[in-house]
Amino acid sequence: MARHHFSLGASMALLGICGTALAGAQDSATGLAAGSTLQLHNRLVFEQLDYRHGSSFRATDGQRGRTQAQESGYGLMLNYQSGYTRGPIGMGVDAHAYAGLNLGTDAGGARATPRYVARDGQEIARSFGRAGAALKLRVSSTELKIGEMRTRNPIFNSSDTRLLPETNRGWLLTSTDIPALALQAGRFSAWADRNSRKNGGDLLANYSGANAESFSFAGGTWTTPVKNWSVSSYLGRYEDHWNTWYLGSLHKRDLAPGQSLAFSFNLYRNRSTGAARAGEVDNTTFSLMTSYGIGVHKVGVGYQKVDGSTPFDYVNRGSIWLDNAMQLSDFNGPREASWQLRYDVDLGAMLAPGLSAGVAYTRGSGIDHSRMNSVYASYLGYAGTGGRHWERDLLLRYAVAQGAAKGLVLQLRHGVHRVNRTQGESNIDQIRVQAEMPVQLF
């Protein structure tokens, strides 16, 4: 397969071309200071993972399958966005500083690989953090960012589901100059995980454990003329590992007053390329979710299928937009087929404004680890055929919409995951309590 390189020079040329198309956001630039914003985002998390149901996982000082792991932390995320200088080419800077405080997590009671707080050797950090910045250039409504940043797209997405967010180092080009099209292209060569103490780590694939020097991508989303229907497609390359193609679609259709039908479709195609350092990869995975809403209630049914002898693999913790990628498992094993049933309800009118709840049940089967290549087999340590598992997730969420506590979000999650021996992941009971409060400083 041909190898395609997204160069910084090409991106600068595209920046100029797109900027001459039509008037855009740069026309209303007000200057670096006038357009600046600074937000402090506070996050408090407590999580308990119970491994006492025959799991192969364990807490640091415990016996396998007989322990609990607990973590608690307080995260502070300071995010600064400047405005843009006036003129045909606007310049600015985005910067962030993240800090995590340990609120009682100890080395003996955490996982061997902590999920929230940083580890330094055998010691759990009392505090940790990192900071970064990105230069940004804008022509019309086309922007180029270079530096440390977060990304959002289905093949290279920065996760923000733990105490602190992921960040990546590289360049990102985005454009909304063409009506109904939101385009992206980028190349990234370094990564910081959610509990990292510093930036600049090697890029990492989740299921092969393989590192690479770069991940490059291009694609975008088309808002079609049909009401509430969008289509997305992206191409990416994990250097000397695999190429990725993604196709996705979202559509919502109003049936009657207070009733709607929604569809979500996601398809990924991974094929090995270059030196194929993750071994041979030939994987096609898709998911389809159909949801029916009536009043404050919504019921959904989802199906997901993996076609390939390796798991569906991805880079960055959040680069999986499959509908059956759940709280405790991605349901992405080799040959796996899974289905999901979920129910969500807005309890605002019945109990309290801003209160909502949801429950989801997902079951996967047909997992076959017997044909994995040596890279995946060695990293995962799974073997055999006939793998199956299920997961049940409960969510209670309360969001304050007005008053002194506006923006405060409280969440309670409870998850249960059960597996057979072939499936290979862990039997877990999970409880997670999370509170978030953004404060706009200016």
C-alpha positions as CSV (number, residue, x, y, z in Angstrom):
1,M,0.0,0.0,0.0
2,A,1.3,3.5,-0.8
3,R,2.7,5.5,2.1
4,H,1.3,9.1,2.4
5,H,3.0,11.9,4.4
6,F,1.2,15.0,5.6
7,S,4.0,17.7,5.7
8,L,3.9,20.9,7.6
9,G,4.8,22.7,4.3
10,A,1.7,21.3,2.6
11,S,-0.5,22.4,5.6
12,M,0.8,25.9,5.3
13,A,0.0,26.0,1.6
14,L,-3.5,24.7,2.3
15,L,-3.8,27.4,5.0
16,G,-3.3,30.0,2.3
17,I,-5.5,28.4,-0.3
18,C,-8.5,28.0,2.1
19,G,-8.1,31.5,3.4
20,T,-8.7,33.0,0.0
21,A,-11.9,31.2,-0.5
22,L,-14.3,33.4,1.4
23,A,-14.5,35.6,4.4
24,G,-14.3,33.9,7.8
25,A,-13.7,34.1,11.5
26,Q,-10.4,36.0,11.1
27,D,-12.3,39.0,9.8
28,S,-13.7,39.6,13.3
29,A,-10.4,39.2,15.2
30,T,-10.2,41.6,18.2
31,G,-6.5,41.1,19.2
32,L,-4.6,38.8,21.5
33,A,-5.9,40.2,24.8
34,A,-9.4,41.2,23.8
35,G,-10.3,37.7,22.7
36,S,-8.6,35.8,25.6
37,T,-10.3,33.4,27.9
38,L,-9.0,31.7,31.1
39,Q,-10.9,28.8,32.7
40,L,-10.1,26.7,35.8
41,H,-11.7,23.3,35.7
42,N,-11.9,21.4,39.0
43,R,-12.5,17.7,39.1
44,L,-12.8,15.4,42.2
45,V,-12.8,11.6,41.6
46,F,-13.1,8.5,43.9
47,E,-13.0,5.0,42.4
48,Q,-13.1,1.6,43.8
49,L,-12.4,-1.5,41.7
50,D,-13.3,-4.8,43.3
51,Y,-11.3,-7.7,41.9
52,R,-12.7,-10.4,44.3
53,H,-14.6,-12.4,41.7
54,G,-11.8,-14.5,40.2
55,S,-10.0,-11.7,38.3
56,S,-6.4,-12.1,37.2
57,F,-5.8,-8.5,38.2
58,R,-4.8,-7.4,41.6
59,A,-4.0,-4.4,43.8
60,T,-0.3,-3.8,44.4
61,D,0.1,-5.8,47.7
62,G,-2.8,-8.2,47.2
63,Q,-3.4,-11.7,46.0
64,R,-4.9,-12.2,42.6
65,G,-8.6,-12.3,42.5
66,R,-9.0,-11.4,46.2
67,T,-8.5,-7.7,46.4
68,Q,-9.9,-4.2,46.0
69,A,-8.1,-1.2,44.5
70,Q,-9.0,2.4,45.5
71,E,-8.0,5.7,44.2
72,S,-9.0,9.3,45.0
73,G,-7.7,12.5,43.5
74,Y,-8.3,16.2,42.9
75,G,-7.6,17.5,39.4
76,L,-7.1,21.2,38.4
77,M,-7.0,22.1,34.8
78,L,-6.1,25.7,33.9
79,N,-6.9,26.4,30.2
80,Y,-5.9,29.7,28.5
81,Q,-7.0,30.7,24.9
82,S,-5.8,33.9,23.5
83,G,-7.5,35.9,20.9
84,Y,-6.0,36.5,17.4
85,T,-4.0,39.4,16.1
86,R,-5.8,41.5,13.5
87,G,-4.9,41.2,9.8
88,P,-5.1,38.6,7.1
89,I,-3.1,36.1,9.2
90,G,-4.0,36.0,12.9
91,M,-1.6,34.8,15.5
92,G,-2.3,33.5,19.0
93,V,-1.4,31.0,21.6
94,D,-3.3,28.4,23.7
95,A,-1.8,27.1,26.9
96,H,-2.7,24.7,29.7
97,A,-1.4,23.7,33.1
98,Y,-2.7,20.5,34.8
99,A,-2.2,19.4,38.3
100,G,-3.3,16.3,40.2
101,L,-3.4,16.0,44.0
102,N,-3.5,12.6,45.7
103,L,-6.3,12.5,48.2
104,G,-5.4,9.3,50.1
105,T,-4.4,6.8,47.5
106,D,-1.6,4.6,48.8
107,A,0.7,2.2,47.0
108,G,-0.7,-0.8,48.8
109,G,-4.3,-0.1,47.9
110,A,-4.0,1.1,44.3
111,R,-3.7,-1.0,41.1
112,A,-0.2,-2.0,40.0
113,T,-0.9,0.4,37.1
114,P,-2.9,3.3,38.7
115,R,-5.7,4.8,36.7
116,Y,-5.8,8.3,38.2
117,V,-2.6,9.2,40.1
118,A,1.0,9.0,38.9
119,R,3.5,6.4,40.1
120,D,7.2,7.0,40.5
121,G,8.8,3.6,40.8
122,Q,7.0,2.0,43.8
123,E,5.8,5.3,45.2
124,I,2.4,7.0,44.6
125,A,2.9,10.7,43.9
126,R,1.4,13.2,46.4
127,S,1.0,15.6,43.6
128,F,1.9,15.6,39.9
129,G,1.3,17.8,36.8
130,R,2.3,19.0,33.5
131,A,1.9,22.1,31.2
132,G,2.1,22.9,27.6
133,A,1.3,25.4,24.9
134,A,0.5,25.7,21.2
135,L,1.1,28.5,18.7
136,K,-1.9,29.1,16.4
137,L,-2.2,30.8,13.0
138,R,-5.5,31.6,11.4
139,V,-6.5,32.6,7.9
140,S,-10.2,33.2,7.4
141,S,-11.8,30.1,9.2
142,T,-8.7,27.9,8.7
143,E,-6.4,27.4,11.7
144,L,-3.0,25.8,12.2
145,K,-1.9,24.8,15.7
146,I,1.7,23.7,16.5
147,G,2.7,22.4,19.9
148,E,1.1,20.6,22.8
149,M,-2.7,20.2,22.6
150,R,-5.8,18.0,22.8
151,T,-7.4,16.5,19.7
152,R,-10.9,15.4,18.8
153,N,-11.7,13.0,16.0
154,P,-12.6,9.3,15.7
155,I,-9.1,8.0,14.9
156,F,-6.9,10.3,17.1
157,N,-9.0,11.5,20.1
158,S,-7.7,12.8,23.4
159,S,-9.5,11.0,26.3
160,D,-10.8,13.1,29.2
161,T,-12.5,10.3,31.2
162,R,-10.1,10.2,34.2
163,L,-8.6,12.8,36.5
164,L,-6.7,14.8,33.9
165,P,-6.9,14.8,30.0
166,E,-4.5,13.3,27.5
167,T,-2.5,15.7,25.4
168,N,-0.4,15.3,22.2
169,R,2.5,17.1,20.6
170,G,2.5,17.9,16.9
171,W,0.5,20.0,14.5
172,L,-3.2,20.2,13.7
173,L,-4.9,22.0,10.8
174,T,-8.7,22.6,10.9
175,S,-10.9,24.4,8.5
176,T,-14.6,25.3,8.2
177,D,-14.2,27.6,5.2
178,I,-16.1,25.3,2.9
179,P,-19.8,25.4,3.8
180,A,-21.1,22.2,5.4
181,L,-17.6,20.8,5.8
182,A,-15.4,20.6,8.9
183,L,-11.9,19.4,7.8
184,Q,-8.9,18.2,9.8
185,A,-5.4,17.1,9.1
186,G,-2.5,16.6,11.5
187,R,0.7,14.8,12.5
188,F,1.7,14.0,16.1
189,S,4.9,12.5,17.4
190,A,4.5,12.5,21.2
191,W,1.9,11.8,23.9
192,A,1.1,12.3,27.6
193,D,-1.3,9.8,29.2
194,R,-4.0,10.9,31.6
195,N,-1.8,10.3,34.7
196,S,1.5,11.3,33.1
197,R,3.9,13.5,35.1
198,K,5.4,15.0,31.9
199,N,4.8,15.5,28.2
200,G,6.7,13.9,25.3
201,G,6.1,10.1,25.8
202,D,6.2,7.7,22.9
203,L,2.9,7.1,21.1
204,L,1.4,3.8,22.2
205,A,-1.2,1.4,20.7
206,N,-3.6,0.1,23.3
207,Y,-3.7,-3.6,22.5
208,S,-0.4,-4.4,20.9
209,G,1.7,-2.1,23.2
210,A,3.6,-1.0,20.1
211,N,5.3,2.4,20.0
212,A,5.6,4.5,16.9
213,E,7.3,7.8,15.9
214,S,4.2,9.4,14.5
215,F,0.4,9.3,13.8
216,S,-0.8,11.2,10.8
217,F,-4.4,11.7,9.6
218,A,-6.8,13.7,7.4
219,G,-10.5,13.8,7.1
220,G,-13.6,15.6,8.3
221,T,-17.4,15.8,8.7
222,W,-20.0,16.7,6.1
223,T,-23.3,18.1,7.4
224,T,-25.6,16.9,4.6
225,P,-28.6,18.8,3.3
226,V,-30.8,16.3,5.1
227,K,-31.9,17.6,8.4
228,N,-29.9,16.1,11.4
229,W,-27.7,13.9,9.2
230,S,-23.9,14.1,9.2
231,V,-21.3,11.8,7.6
232,S,-17.6,11.6,8.7
233,S,-14.6,10.0,7.1
234,Y,-10.9,9.9,8.1
235,L,-7.7,8.3,6.9
236,G,-4.7,7.8,9.3
237,R,-1.4,6.1,9.5
238,Y,0.3,4.8,12.6
239,E,3.9,4.8,11.2
240,D,5.2,1.4,10.3
241,H,2.3,-0.3,12.0
242,W,-1.0,0.1,10.2
243,N,-3.2,2.4,8.1
244,T,-6.7,3.3,9.4
245,W,-9.9,4.2,7.5
246,Y,-12.9,5.4,9.4
247,L,-16.5,6.0,8.2
248,G,-19.2,7.2,10.5
249,S,-22.7,8.6,10.3
250,L,-25.2,10.2,12.7
251,H,-28.9,10.8,11.9
252,K,-31.9,11.8,14.0
253,R,-35.4,11.7,12.6
254,D,-38.4,13.3,14.2
255,L,-41.4,11.0,14.1
256,A,-44.1,13.0,15.9
257,P,-44.2,15.6,18.7
258,G,-42.0,14.3,21.5
259,Q,-40.8,11.2,19.5
260,S,-37.7,10.6,17.5
261,L,-35.5,7.9,16.0
262,A,-31.7,8.1,15.9
263,F,-29.0,6.1,14.2
264,S,-25.3,6.0,14.9
265,F,-22.9,4.0,12.6
266,N,-19.1,3.6,13.0
267,L,-16.8,1.6,10.8
268,Y,-13.0,1.2,11.2
269,R,-10.6,-0.6,8.8
270,N,-7.0,-1.3,9.9
271,R,-4.4,-2.8,7.7
272,S,-0.7,-3.3,8.4
273,T,1.8,-1.1,6.6
274,G,5.5,-0.4,6.3
275,A,7.6,-2.5,8.7
276,A,4.4,-3.8,10.3
277,R,5.9,-3.7,13.8
278,A,2.6,-4.8,15.3
279,G,2.7,-7.9,13.1
280,E,0.1,-8.5,10.4
281,V,-3.1,-6.5,11.0
282,D,-6.2,-6.9,8.8
283,N,-9.2,-5.8,10.9
284,T,-12.7,-4.5,10.0
285,T,-14.9,-3.4,12.9
286,F,-18.3,-1.7,12.9
287,S,-21.1,-0.8,15.3
288,L,-24.7,0.3,14.8
289,M,-26.9,1.9,17.4
290,T,-30.6,2.6,17.0
291,S,-32.4,4.7,19.6
292,Y,-36.0,5.5,20.1
293,G,-37.0,8.6,22.2
294,I,-40.4,9.4,23.6
295,G,-40.7,12.3,26.0
296,V,-38.0,12.0,28.7
297,H,-37.3,8.3,27.9
298,K,-34.9,6.9,25.3
299,V,-34.3,3.2,24.5
300,G,-31.4,2.0,22.4
301,V,-30.3,-1.3,20.8
302,G,-26.7,-1.7,19.5
303,Y,-24.7,-4.3,17.6
304,Q,-21.0,-4.5,17.1
305,K,-18.8,-6.9,15.1
306,V,-15.0,-7.4,14.8
307,D,-13.7,-9.2,11.7
308,G,-10.0,-10.0,12.2
309,S,-7.6,-12.2,14.0
310,T,-6.4,-9.3,16.2
311,P,-8.4,-7.0,18.5
312,F,-9.5,-3.7,17.0
313,D,-6.5,-1.5,18.1
314,Y,-6.2,2.2,18.3
315,V,-3.8,5.0,19.5
316,N,-4.7,7.4,22.3
317,R,-7.1,6.2,25.0
318,G,-10.2,7.9,23.4
319,S,-9.7,7.0,19.8
320,I,-12.5,4.4,19.7
321,W,-16.0,5.8,18.9
322,L,-17.7,2.4,18.6
323,D,-21.1,2.3,20.3
324,N,-20.3,-0.9,22.3
325,A,-17.0,0.5,23.7
326,M,-18.2,0.6,27.3
327,Q,-17.0,1.8,30.7
328,L,-14.9,-1.3,31.6
329,S,-14.5,-3.1,28.2
330,D,-14.3,-2.1,24.6
331,F,-15.9,-5.3,23.3
332,N,-13.3,-5.4,20.6
333,G,-11.8,-8.9,20.8
334,P,-10.8,-10.9,17.7
335,R,-14.0,-12.1,15.9
336,E,-16.1,-10.8,18.7
337,A,-19.8,-10.0,18.1
338,S,-21.7,-8.0,20.8
339,W,-25.0,-6.4,21.4
340,Q,-26.2,-3.7,23.7
341,L,-29.5,-2.7,25.3
342,R,-29.6,0.7,27.0
343,Y,-32.2,3.0,28.6
344,D,-31.8,6.7,29.5
345,V,-34.2,9.0,31.2
346,D,-34.3,12.7,32.0
347,L,-35.6,13.0,35.6
348,G,-35.7,16.7,35.6
349,A,-39.5,17.1,35.4
350,M,-40.2,14.3,37.8
351,L,-37.6,14.8,40.6
352,A,-35.1,17.7,40.1
353,P,-34.0,19.8,37.1
354,G,-30.7,18.6,35.8
355,L,-31.1,15.0,37.1
356,S,-30.7,12.1,34.7
357,A,-30.0,8.4,34.8
358,G,-29.1,5.6,32.5
359,V,-28.5,1.8,32.4
360,A,-26.8,-0.3,29.7
361,Y,-26.2,-4.0,29.3
362,T,-23.7,-5.3,26.8
363,R,-22.8,-8.9,26.0
364,G,-20.1,-10.2,23.7
365,S,-19.2,-13.7,22.4
366,G,-17.3,-15.6,19.8
367,I,-13.9,-14.2,20.8
368,D,-11.0,-16.1,19.2
369,H,-7.5,-15.4,20.4
370,S,-6.0,-18.5,18.7
371,R,-5.0,-16.8,15.5
372,M,-3.4,-13.6,16.9
373,N,0.0,-12.7,15.6
374,S,3.0,-13.0,18.1
375,V,3.1,-9.3,19.0
376,Y,-0.5,-9.2,20.3
377,A,-0.3,-12.7,21.8
378,S,2.8,-11.7,23.8
379,Y,1.5,-8.4,24.9
380,L,-2.0,-9.4,25.9
381,G,-1.3,-13.0,27.2
382,Y,-4.7,-14.2,26.0
383,A,-5.3,-17.6,24.3
384,G,-8.0,-19.9,23.2
385,T,-11.4,-19.7,21.6
386,G,-15.0,-19.3,22.7
387,G,-14.4,-16.1,24.7
388,R,-17.4,-14.3,26.1
389,H,-18.3,-11.6,28.7
390,W,-20.9,-9.1,29.7
391,E,-21.0,-5.7,31.3
392,R,-23.7,-3.7,33.1
393,D,-23.3,0.0,33.6
394,L,-25.4,2.4,35.8
395,L,-25.1,6.2,35.7
396,L,-26.8,8.9,37.9
397,R,-25.9,12.4,36.9
398,Y,-26.9,15.8,38.3
399,A,-26.0,19.1,36.5
400,V,-26.7,22.5,38.0
401,A,-27.9,24.9,35.3
402,Q,-28.3,28.1,37.2
403,G,-27.4,29.9,40.4
404,A,-24.2,30.2,42.3
405,A,-23.2,26.6,41.6
406,K,-24.0,26.8,37.8
407,G,-21.8,24.3,35.9
408,L,-21.4,21.9,38.8
409,V,-21.8,18.3,37.7
410,L,-22.1,15.3,40.0
411,Q,-21.9,11.7,38.7
412,L,-22.2,8.3,40.3
413,R,-21.3,5.3,38.2
414,H,-21.5,1.6,39.0
415,G,-20.2,-1.0,36.6
416,V,-20.0,-4.8,36.6
417,H,-17.9,-6.9,34.2
418,R,-17.8,-10.7,34.1
419,V,-15.7,-12.8,31.8
420,N,-14.8,-16.4,31.0
421,R,-11.2,-17.6,31.0
422,T,-10.7,-17.2,27.2
423,Q,-11.9,-13.6,27.1
424,G,-8.9,-12.6,29.2
425,E,-9.9,-9.3,30.8
426,S,-10.9,-8.8,34.4
427,N,-13.9,-9.6,36.6
428,I,-14.6,-6.2,38.2
429,D,-17.2,-4.4,40.3
430,Q,-16.7,-0.7,39.9
431,I,-17.9,2.4,41.8
432,R,-16.9,5.8,40.7
433,V,-18.0,9.1,42.2
434,Q,-17.0,12.3,40.3
435,A,-17.6,16.0,40.8
436,E,-16.7,18.7,38.3
437,M,-16.9,22.5,38.5
438,P,-15.6,24.9,35.8
439,V,-14.8,28.5,36.9
440,Q,-14.5,31.1,34.2
441,L,-11.8,33.5,35.4
442,F,-12.1,35.8,32.4
